[in-house]
């Protein structure tokens, strides 16, 4: 009985995955910019249409099954702590080959990791 209970408990813990985000930023500016109070104060622009200064880079690493919609608030929050007005030049290191691989259902959180990187910018 104890063995069955142990196996059941171990299996449920082992197979239940949780998403872990590794969030980081690198400040590349010598200037101080006040942190934003909300992620709504940080915009995402695919292509900046007005002059800007790059003040840093923000990165979020997570399992590849996490959507960009889940990652975007984390990128904006980290950029907001740097004082950025926006993030741009979003890049991902997952190639089409890695994205096409089937999810690992047996090993809960053993997904291939994806790193999203964006420039943190302030408008001039």
Backbone bond lengths (Angstrom), bond angles and torsions (degrees), N, CA, C in turn:
res aa  C-N    CA-C-N  psi(-1)  N-CA   C-N-CA  omega(-1)  CA-C   N-CA-C  phi
1 X - - - 1.454 - - 1.524 111.29 -
2 X 1.360 115.43 -46.01 1.462 118.57 179.48 1.520 111.07 -62.92
3 X 1.317 115.92 -37.81 1.455 119.66 -179.07 1.532 110.29 -65.47
4 X 1.310 117.29 -43.37 1.461 121.55 178.58 1.528 111.09 -63.03
5 X 1.322 116.06 -42.67 1.458 120.23 178.05 1.526 111.09 -63.56
6 X 1.326 116.32 -42.52 1.468 121.12 178.90 1.523 110.58 -62.09
7 X 1.339 116.51 -45.23 1.471 120.29 -179.39 1.527 110.42 -64.32
8 X 1.311 117.03 -41.95 1.461 120.57 178.69 1.532 111.42 -63.56
9 X 1.317 116.58 -45.32 1.460 120.91 178.91 1.521 111.55 -64.10
10 X 1.329 116.98 -46.10 1.461 121.55 179.78 1.524 110.77 -61.79
11 X 1.334 116.41 -43.85 1.470 120.47 -179.60 1.519 112.12 -63.10
12 X 1.323 116.69 -41.86 1.463 119.05 -178.84 1.527 111.38 -68.31
13 X 1.306 117.35 -38.71 1.464 120.27 178.05 1.514 110.39 -69.46
14 X 1.318 117.56 -42.95 1.452 122.06 -177.10 1.517 112.07 -66.94
15 X 1.337 116.64 -38.04 1.462 119.45 -175.99 1.526 113.50 -87.22
16 X 1.307 117.52 -14.42 1.465 118.54 178.86 1.518 108.41 -84.63
17 X 1.299 115.57 116.49 1.458 119.88 -178.34 1.506 111.08 -98.00
18 X 1.295 115.23 153.49 1.452 119.73 172.75 1.515 107.32 -130.49
19 X 1.284 116.14 148.77 1.445 120.73 -179.41 1.515 109.09 -84.57
20 X 1.314 114.39 125.78 1.449 120.41 178.99 1.523 107.47 -114.71
21 X 1.311 114.87 126.67 1.457 120.01 177.96 1.525 108.77 -103.38
22 X 1.303 116.39 136.81 1.459 121.19 169.78 1.524 105.27 -111.04
23 X 1.327 115.40 113.81 1.460 121.30 -174.60 1.515 108.23 -113.53
24 X 1.335 116.16 133.21 1.457 120.20 -177.32 1.530 109.01 -148.17
25 X 1.309 115.07 158.86 1.458 120.17 174.99 1.512 108.80 -146.47
26 X 1.322 113.82 157.50 1.460 120.82 177.17 1.520 107.76 -131.37
27 X 1.311 115.56 116.17 1.463 121.52 179.05 1.526 107.82 -79.94
28 X 1.329 117.67 121.43 1.459 121.48 -178.63 1.522 112.80 -110.32
29 X 1.315 117.01 6.92 1.454 121.56 -177.68 1.527 110.66 -108.99
30 X 1.310 115.86 150.59 1.465 121.41 175.66 1.523 111.56 -89.97
31 X 1.333 116.05 -10.97 1.460 121.82 -178.26 1.529 110.58 -86.80
32 X 1.337 115.67 157.66 1.460 120.87 175.12 1.521 108.82 -100.29
33 X 1.301 116.27 131.61 1.459 122.48 175.56 1.524 107.60 -123.59
34 X 1.307 116.59 131.20 1.468 121.17 -177.66 1.525 110.36 -62.47
35 X 1.324 116.91 133.37 1.466 119.55 177.19 1.524 111.31 -62.67
36 X 1.315 116.08 148.87 1.461 121.91 177.93 1.534 109.06 -80.74
37 X 1.314 115.95 150.13 1.462 120.52 -178.20 1.524 112.51 -89.23
38 X 1.328 117.45 -13.77 1.459 121.45 -177.75 1.526 109.59 -148.85
39 X 1.325 115.96 151.10 1.466 118.08 176.67 1.530 110.81 -69.74
40 X 1.328 116.78 -16.75 1.465 120.06 176.07 1.521 111.68 -68.54
41 X 1.340 117.21 -17.36 1.460 121.86 178.01 1.524 112.31 -82.33
42 X 1.334 116.82 -7.01 1.467 122.07 -179.44 1.525 107.75 -112.66
43 X 1.317 116.09 120.74 1.468 121.11 -178.51 1.526 110.23 -92.96
44 X 1.317 115.08 159.64 1.463 120.26 169.49 1.517 107.13 -112.80
45 X 1.321 116.32 122.57 1.459 121.12 177.71 1.522 108.35 -124.45
46 X 1.332 115.24 130.70 1.461 118.78 179.60 1.521 110.62 -68.97
47 X 1.313 115.80 -43.05 1.462 121.34 -179.73 1.515 107.43 -137.57
48 X 1.321 116.27 117.56 1.464 120.91 -179.13 1.527 109.26 -67.97
49 X 1.335 115.86 127.58 1.462 120.80 -177.74 1.518 112.79 -104.16
50 X 1.325 117.04 7.25 1.462 121.00 175.76 1.527 108.49 -141.46
51 X 1.325 117.16 162.92 1.464 120.27 -176.11 1.535 112.39 -61.15
52 X 1.317 115.09 141.50 1.458 121.03 179.70 1.520 110.90 -145.56
53 X 1.317 115.00 166.65 1.461 122.41 174.33 1.522 106.82 -120.46
54 X 1.311 116.38 129.39 1.459 120.23 175.84 1.527 108.33 -79.46
55 X 1.329 116.33 123.37 1.471 119.77 -178.42 1.526 112.77 -108.51
56 X 1.326 116.57 -5.64 1.458 118.82 178.82 1.508 112.64 171.81
57 X 1.316 114.27 -177.40 1.457 122.37 175.51 1.513 107.98 -127.19
58 X 1.312 116.39 141.95 1.463 121.89 176.75 1.520 108.18 -120.61
59 X 1.332 115.92 142.91 1.455 120.87 179.45 1.524 110.14 -134.67
60 X 1.312 114.56 144.22 1.462 122.09 173.37 1.524 106.38 -132.35
61 X 1.323 115.79 125.36 1.459 122.00 176.94 1.521 108.21 -113.99
62 X 1.325 116.18 131.69 1.459 121.71 -178.35 1.519 109.53 -154.89
63 X 1.324 116.85 179.21 1.455 120.08 174.98 1.512 109.62 -64.42
64 X 1.301 115.53 151.90 1.471 119.28 -175.62 1.511 113.27 -71.27
65 X 1.323 118.33 -13.72 1.461 120.19 -179.64 1.523 112.42 -82.17
66 X 1.326 118.02 -7.96 1.457 121.87 178.87 1.529 108.07 -77.33
67 X 1.320 115.88 134.95 1.463 120.47 -176.59 1.533 111.41 -80.52
68 X 1.312 114.79 161.06 1.458 120.92 176.82 1.526 110.94 -62.22
69 X 1.327 117.05 -32.95 1.467 120.70 177.89 1.532 111.48 -62.81
70 X 1.320 117.54 -30.09 1.464 121.56 176.39 1.527 112.15 -78.69
71 X 1.314 116.48 -30.60 1.466 121.97 -176.89 1.528 111.65 -82.34
72 X 1.330 117.24 -33.71 1.467 121.56 -174.20 1.531 113.48 -54.79
73 X 1.336 120.84 -46.24 1.470 119.13 179.33 1.534 112.98 -61.04
74 X 1.318 116.52 -32.56 1.464 119.97 179.50 1.533 111.05 -71.41
75 X 1.334 116.62 -38.74 1.466 120.47 175.11 1.528 110.54 -63.16
76 X 1.335 116.17 -44.47 1.465 120.71 -179.51 1.524 111.55 -65.50
77 X 1.321 117.18 -39.73 1.462 120.23 179.61 1.526 111.05 -63.45
78 X 1.308 116.80 -44.09 1.467 120.37 179.94 1.529 110.49 -66.51
79 X 1.327 117.05 -41.24 1.467 120.84 177.52 1.527 110.35 -65.03
80 X 1.325 116.62 -38.23 1.462 120.68 177.91 1.518 112.31 -62.79
81 X 1.322 117.79 -34.38 1.463 120.43 176.73 1.520 111.89 -66.49
82 X 1.342 115.83 -27.08 1.465 119.89 175.45 1.524 111.65 -79.96
83 X 1.333 116.64 -15.19 1.454 121.08 -178.14 1.514 113.54 96.22
84 X 1.313 117.08 17.00 1.470 121.36 -176.92 1.528 111.47 -72.57
85 X 1.333 114.52 147.44 1.459 121.37 172.95 1.521 111.09 -86.19
86 X 1.353 115.59 -25.86 1.456 120.22 -176.17 1.523 110.33 -158.84
87 X 1.326 114.81 166.25 1.462 120.92 168.41 1.519 107.23 -120.96
88 X 1.323 115.11 148.29 1.453 120.98 -178.72 1.523 108.92 -150.53
89 X 1.312 115.55 176.02 1.468 122.73 178.37 1.528 111.06 54.96
90 X 1.308 116.37 50.24 1.461 122.40 -179.71 1.521 109.84 -70.82
91 X 1.337 115.30 129.71 1.457 120.97 179.77 1.517 109.62 -133.21
92 X 1.325 115.52 151.11 1.455 122.22 177.88 1.519 108.15 -128.84
93 X 1.331 116.49 143.54 1.458 118.95 -179.85 1.521 113.37 -90.84
94 X 1.325 118.87 1.19 1.467 121.53 177.81 1.525 108.87 -81.43
95 X 1.306 116.20 124.05 1.461 120.34 178.36 1.519 109.05 -88.96
96 X 1.320 116.37 171.50 1.461 120.67 179.66 1.522 111.52 -59.65
97 X 1.335 117.16 -35.44 1.461 120.76 179.23 1.518 111.19 -61.54
98 X 1.333 117.33 -48.10 1.460 120.69 -178.16 1.519 111.33 -68.77
99 X 1.315 117.49 -34.91 1.463 120.53 178.83 1.526 111.35 -67.08
100 X 1.336 116.79 -27.77 1.459 120.56 -176.59 1.524 113.11 -81.85
101 X 1.318 118.49 -13.05 1.462 120.22 -179.83 1.523 110.52 -66.16
102 X 1.332 117.32 143.12 1.466 119.15 178.72 1.523 111.09 -69.30
103 X 1.317 116.40 152.46 1.459 121.98 178.41 1.518 109.95 -66.38
104 X 1.311 115.62 150.08 1.454 121.80 178.66 1.517 108.95 -90.17
105 X 1.330 117.66 94.44 1.459 121.29 -176.98 1.532 112.25 -75.58
106 X 1.308 117.34 -31.00 1.468 120.12 -176.15 1.521 110.76 -74.20
107 X 1.298 116.91 -42.72 1.462 121.11 -178.91 1.514 106.96 -102.01
108 X 1.308 117.32 96.31 1.455 125.98 -170.25 1.507 117.72 -37.48
109 X 1.307 118.65 -63.43 1.462 119.28 -173.78 1.518 112.24 -111.77
110 X 1.298 117.90 27.55 1.459 121.12 179.89 1.521 110.79 -90.80
111 X 1.294 117.19 40.15 1.454 121.39 178.73 1.521 109.94 -78.46
112 X 1.293 114.88 157.01 1.451 120.25 174.78 1.514 107.79 -69.66
113 X 1.305 116.75 136.50 1.461 121.73 -176.97 1.528 110.04 -82.69
114 X 1.327 115.02 149.09 1.460 122.89 175.62 1.522 108.16 -126.82
115 X 1.314 115.92 136.34 1.455 121.30 176.94 1.522 109.02 -112.47
116 X 1.328 115.30 125.18 1.462 122.74 175.23 1.520 107.34 -103.00
117 X 1.327 116.33 132.54 1.459 121.83 179.87 1.521 108.83 -128.57
118 X 1.343 115.94 139.40 1.467 120.46 178.63 1.523 109.09 -143.13
119 X 1.323 115.36 154.15 1.464 121.03 173.79 1.519 108.85 -82.43
120 X 1.318 116.67 135.39 1.461 122.12 171.78 1.523 106.64 -95.84
121 X 1.343 116.51 124.99 1.467 120.14 -173.84 1.527 110.92 -130.20
122 X 1.334 114.37 158.07 1.472 121.68 170.58 1.531 106.53 -123.87
123 X 1.314 115.10 144.50 1.467 120.26 178.91 1.511 109.85 -75.12
124 X 1.304 117.21 143.94 1.474 121.88 177.32 1.494 110.50 -86.44
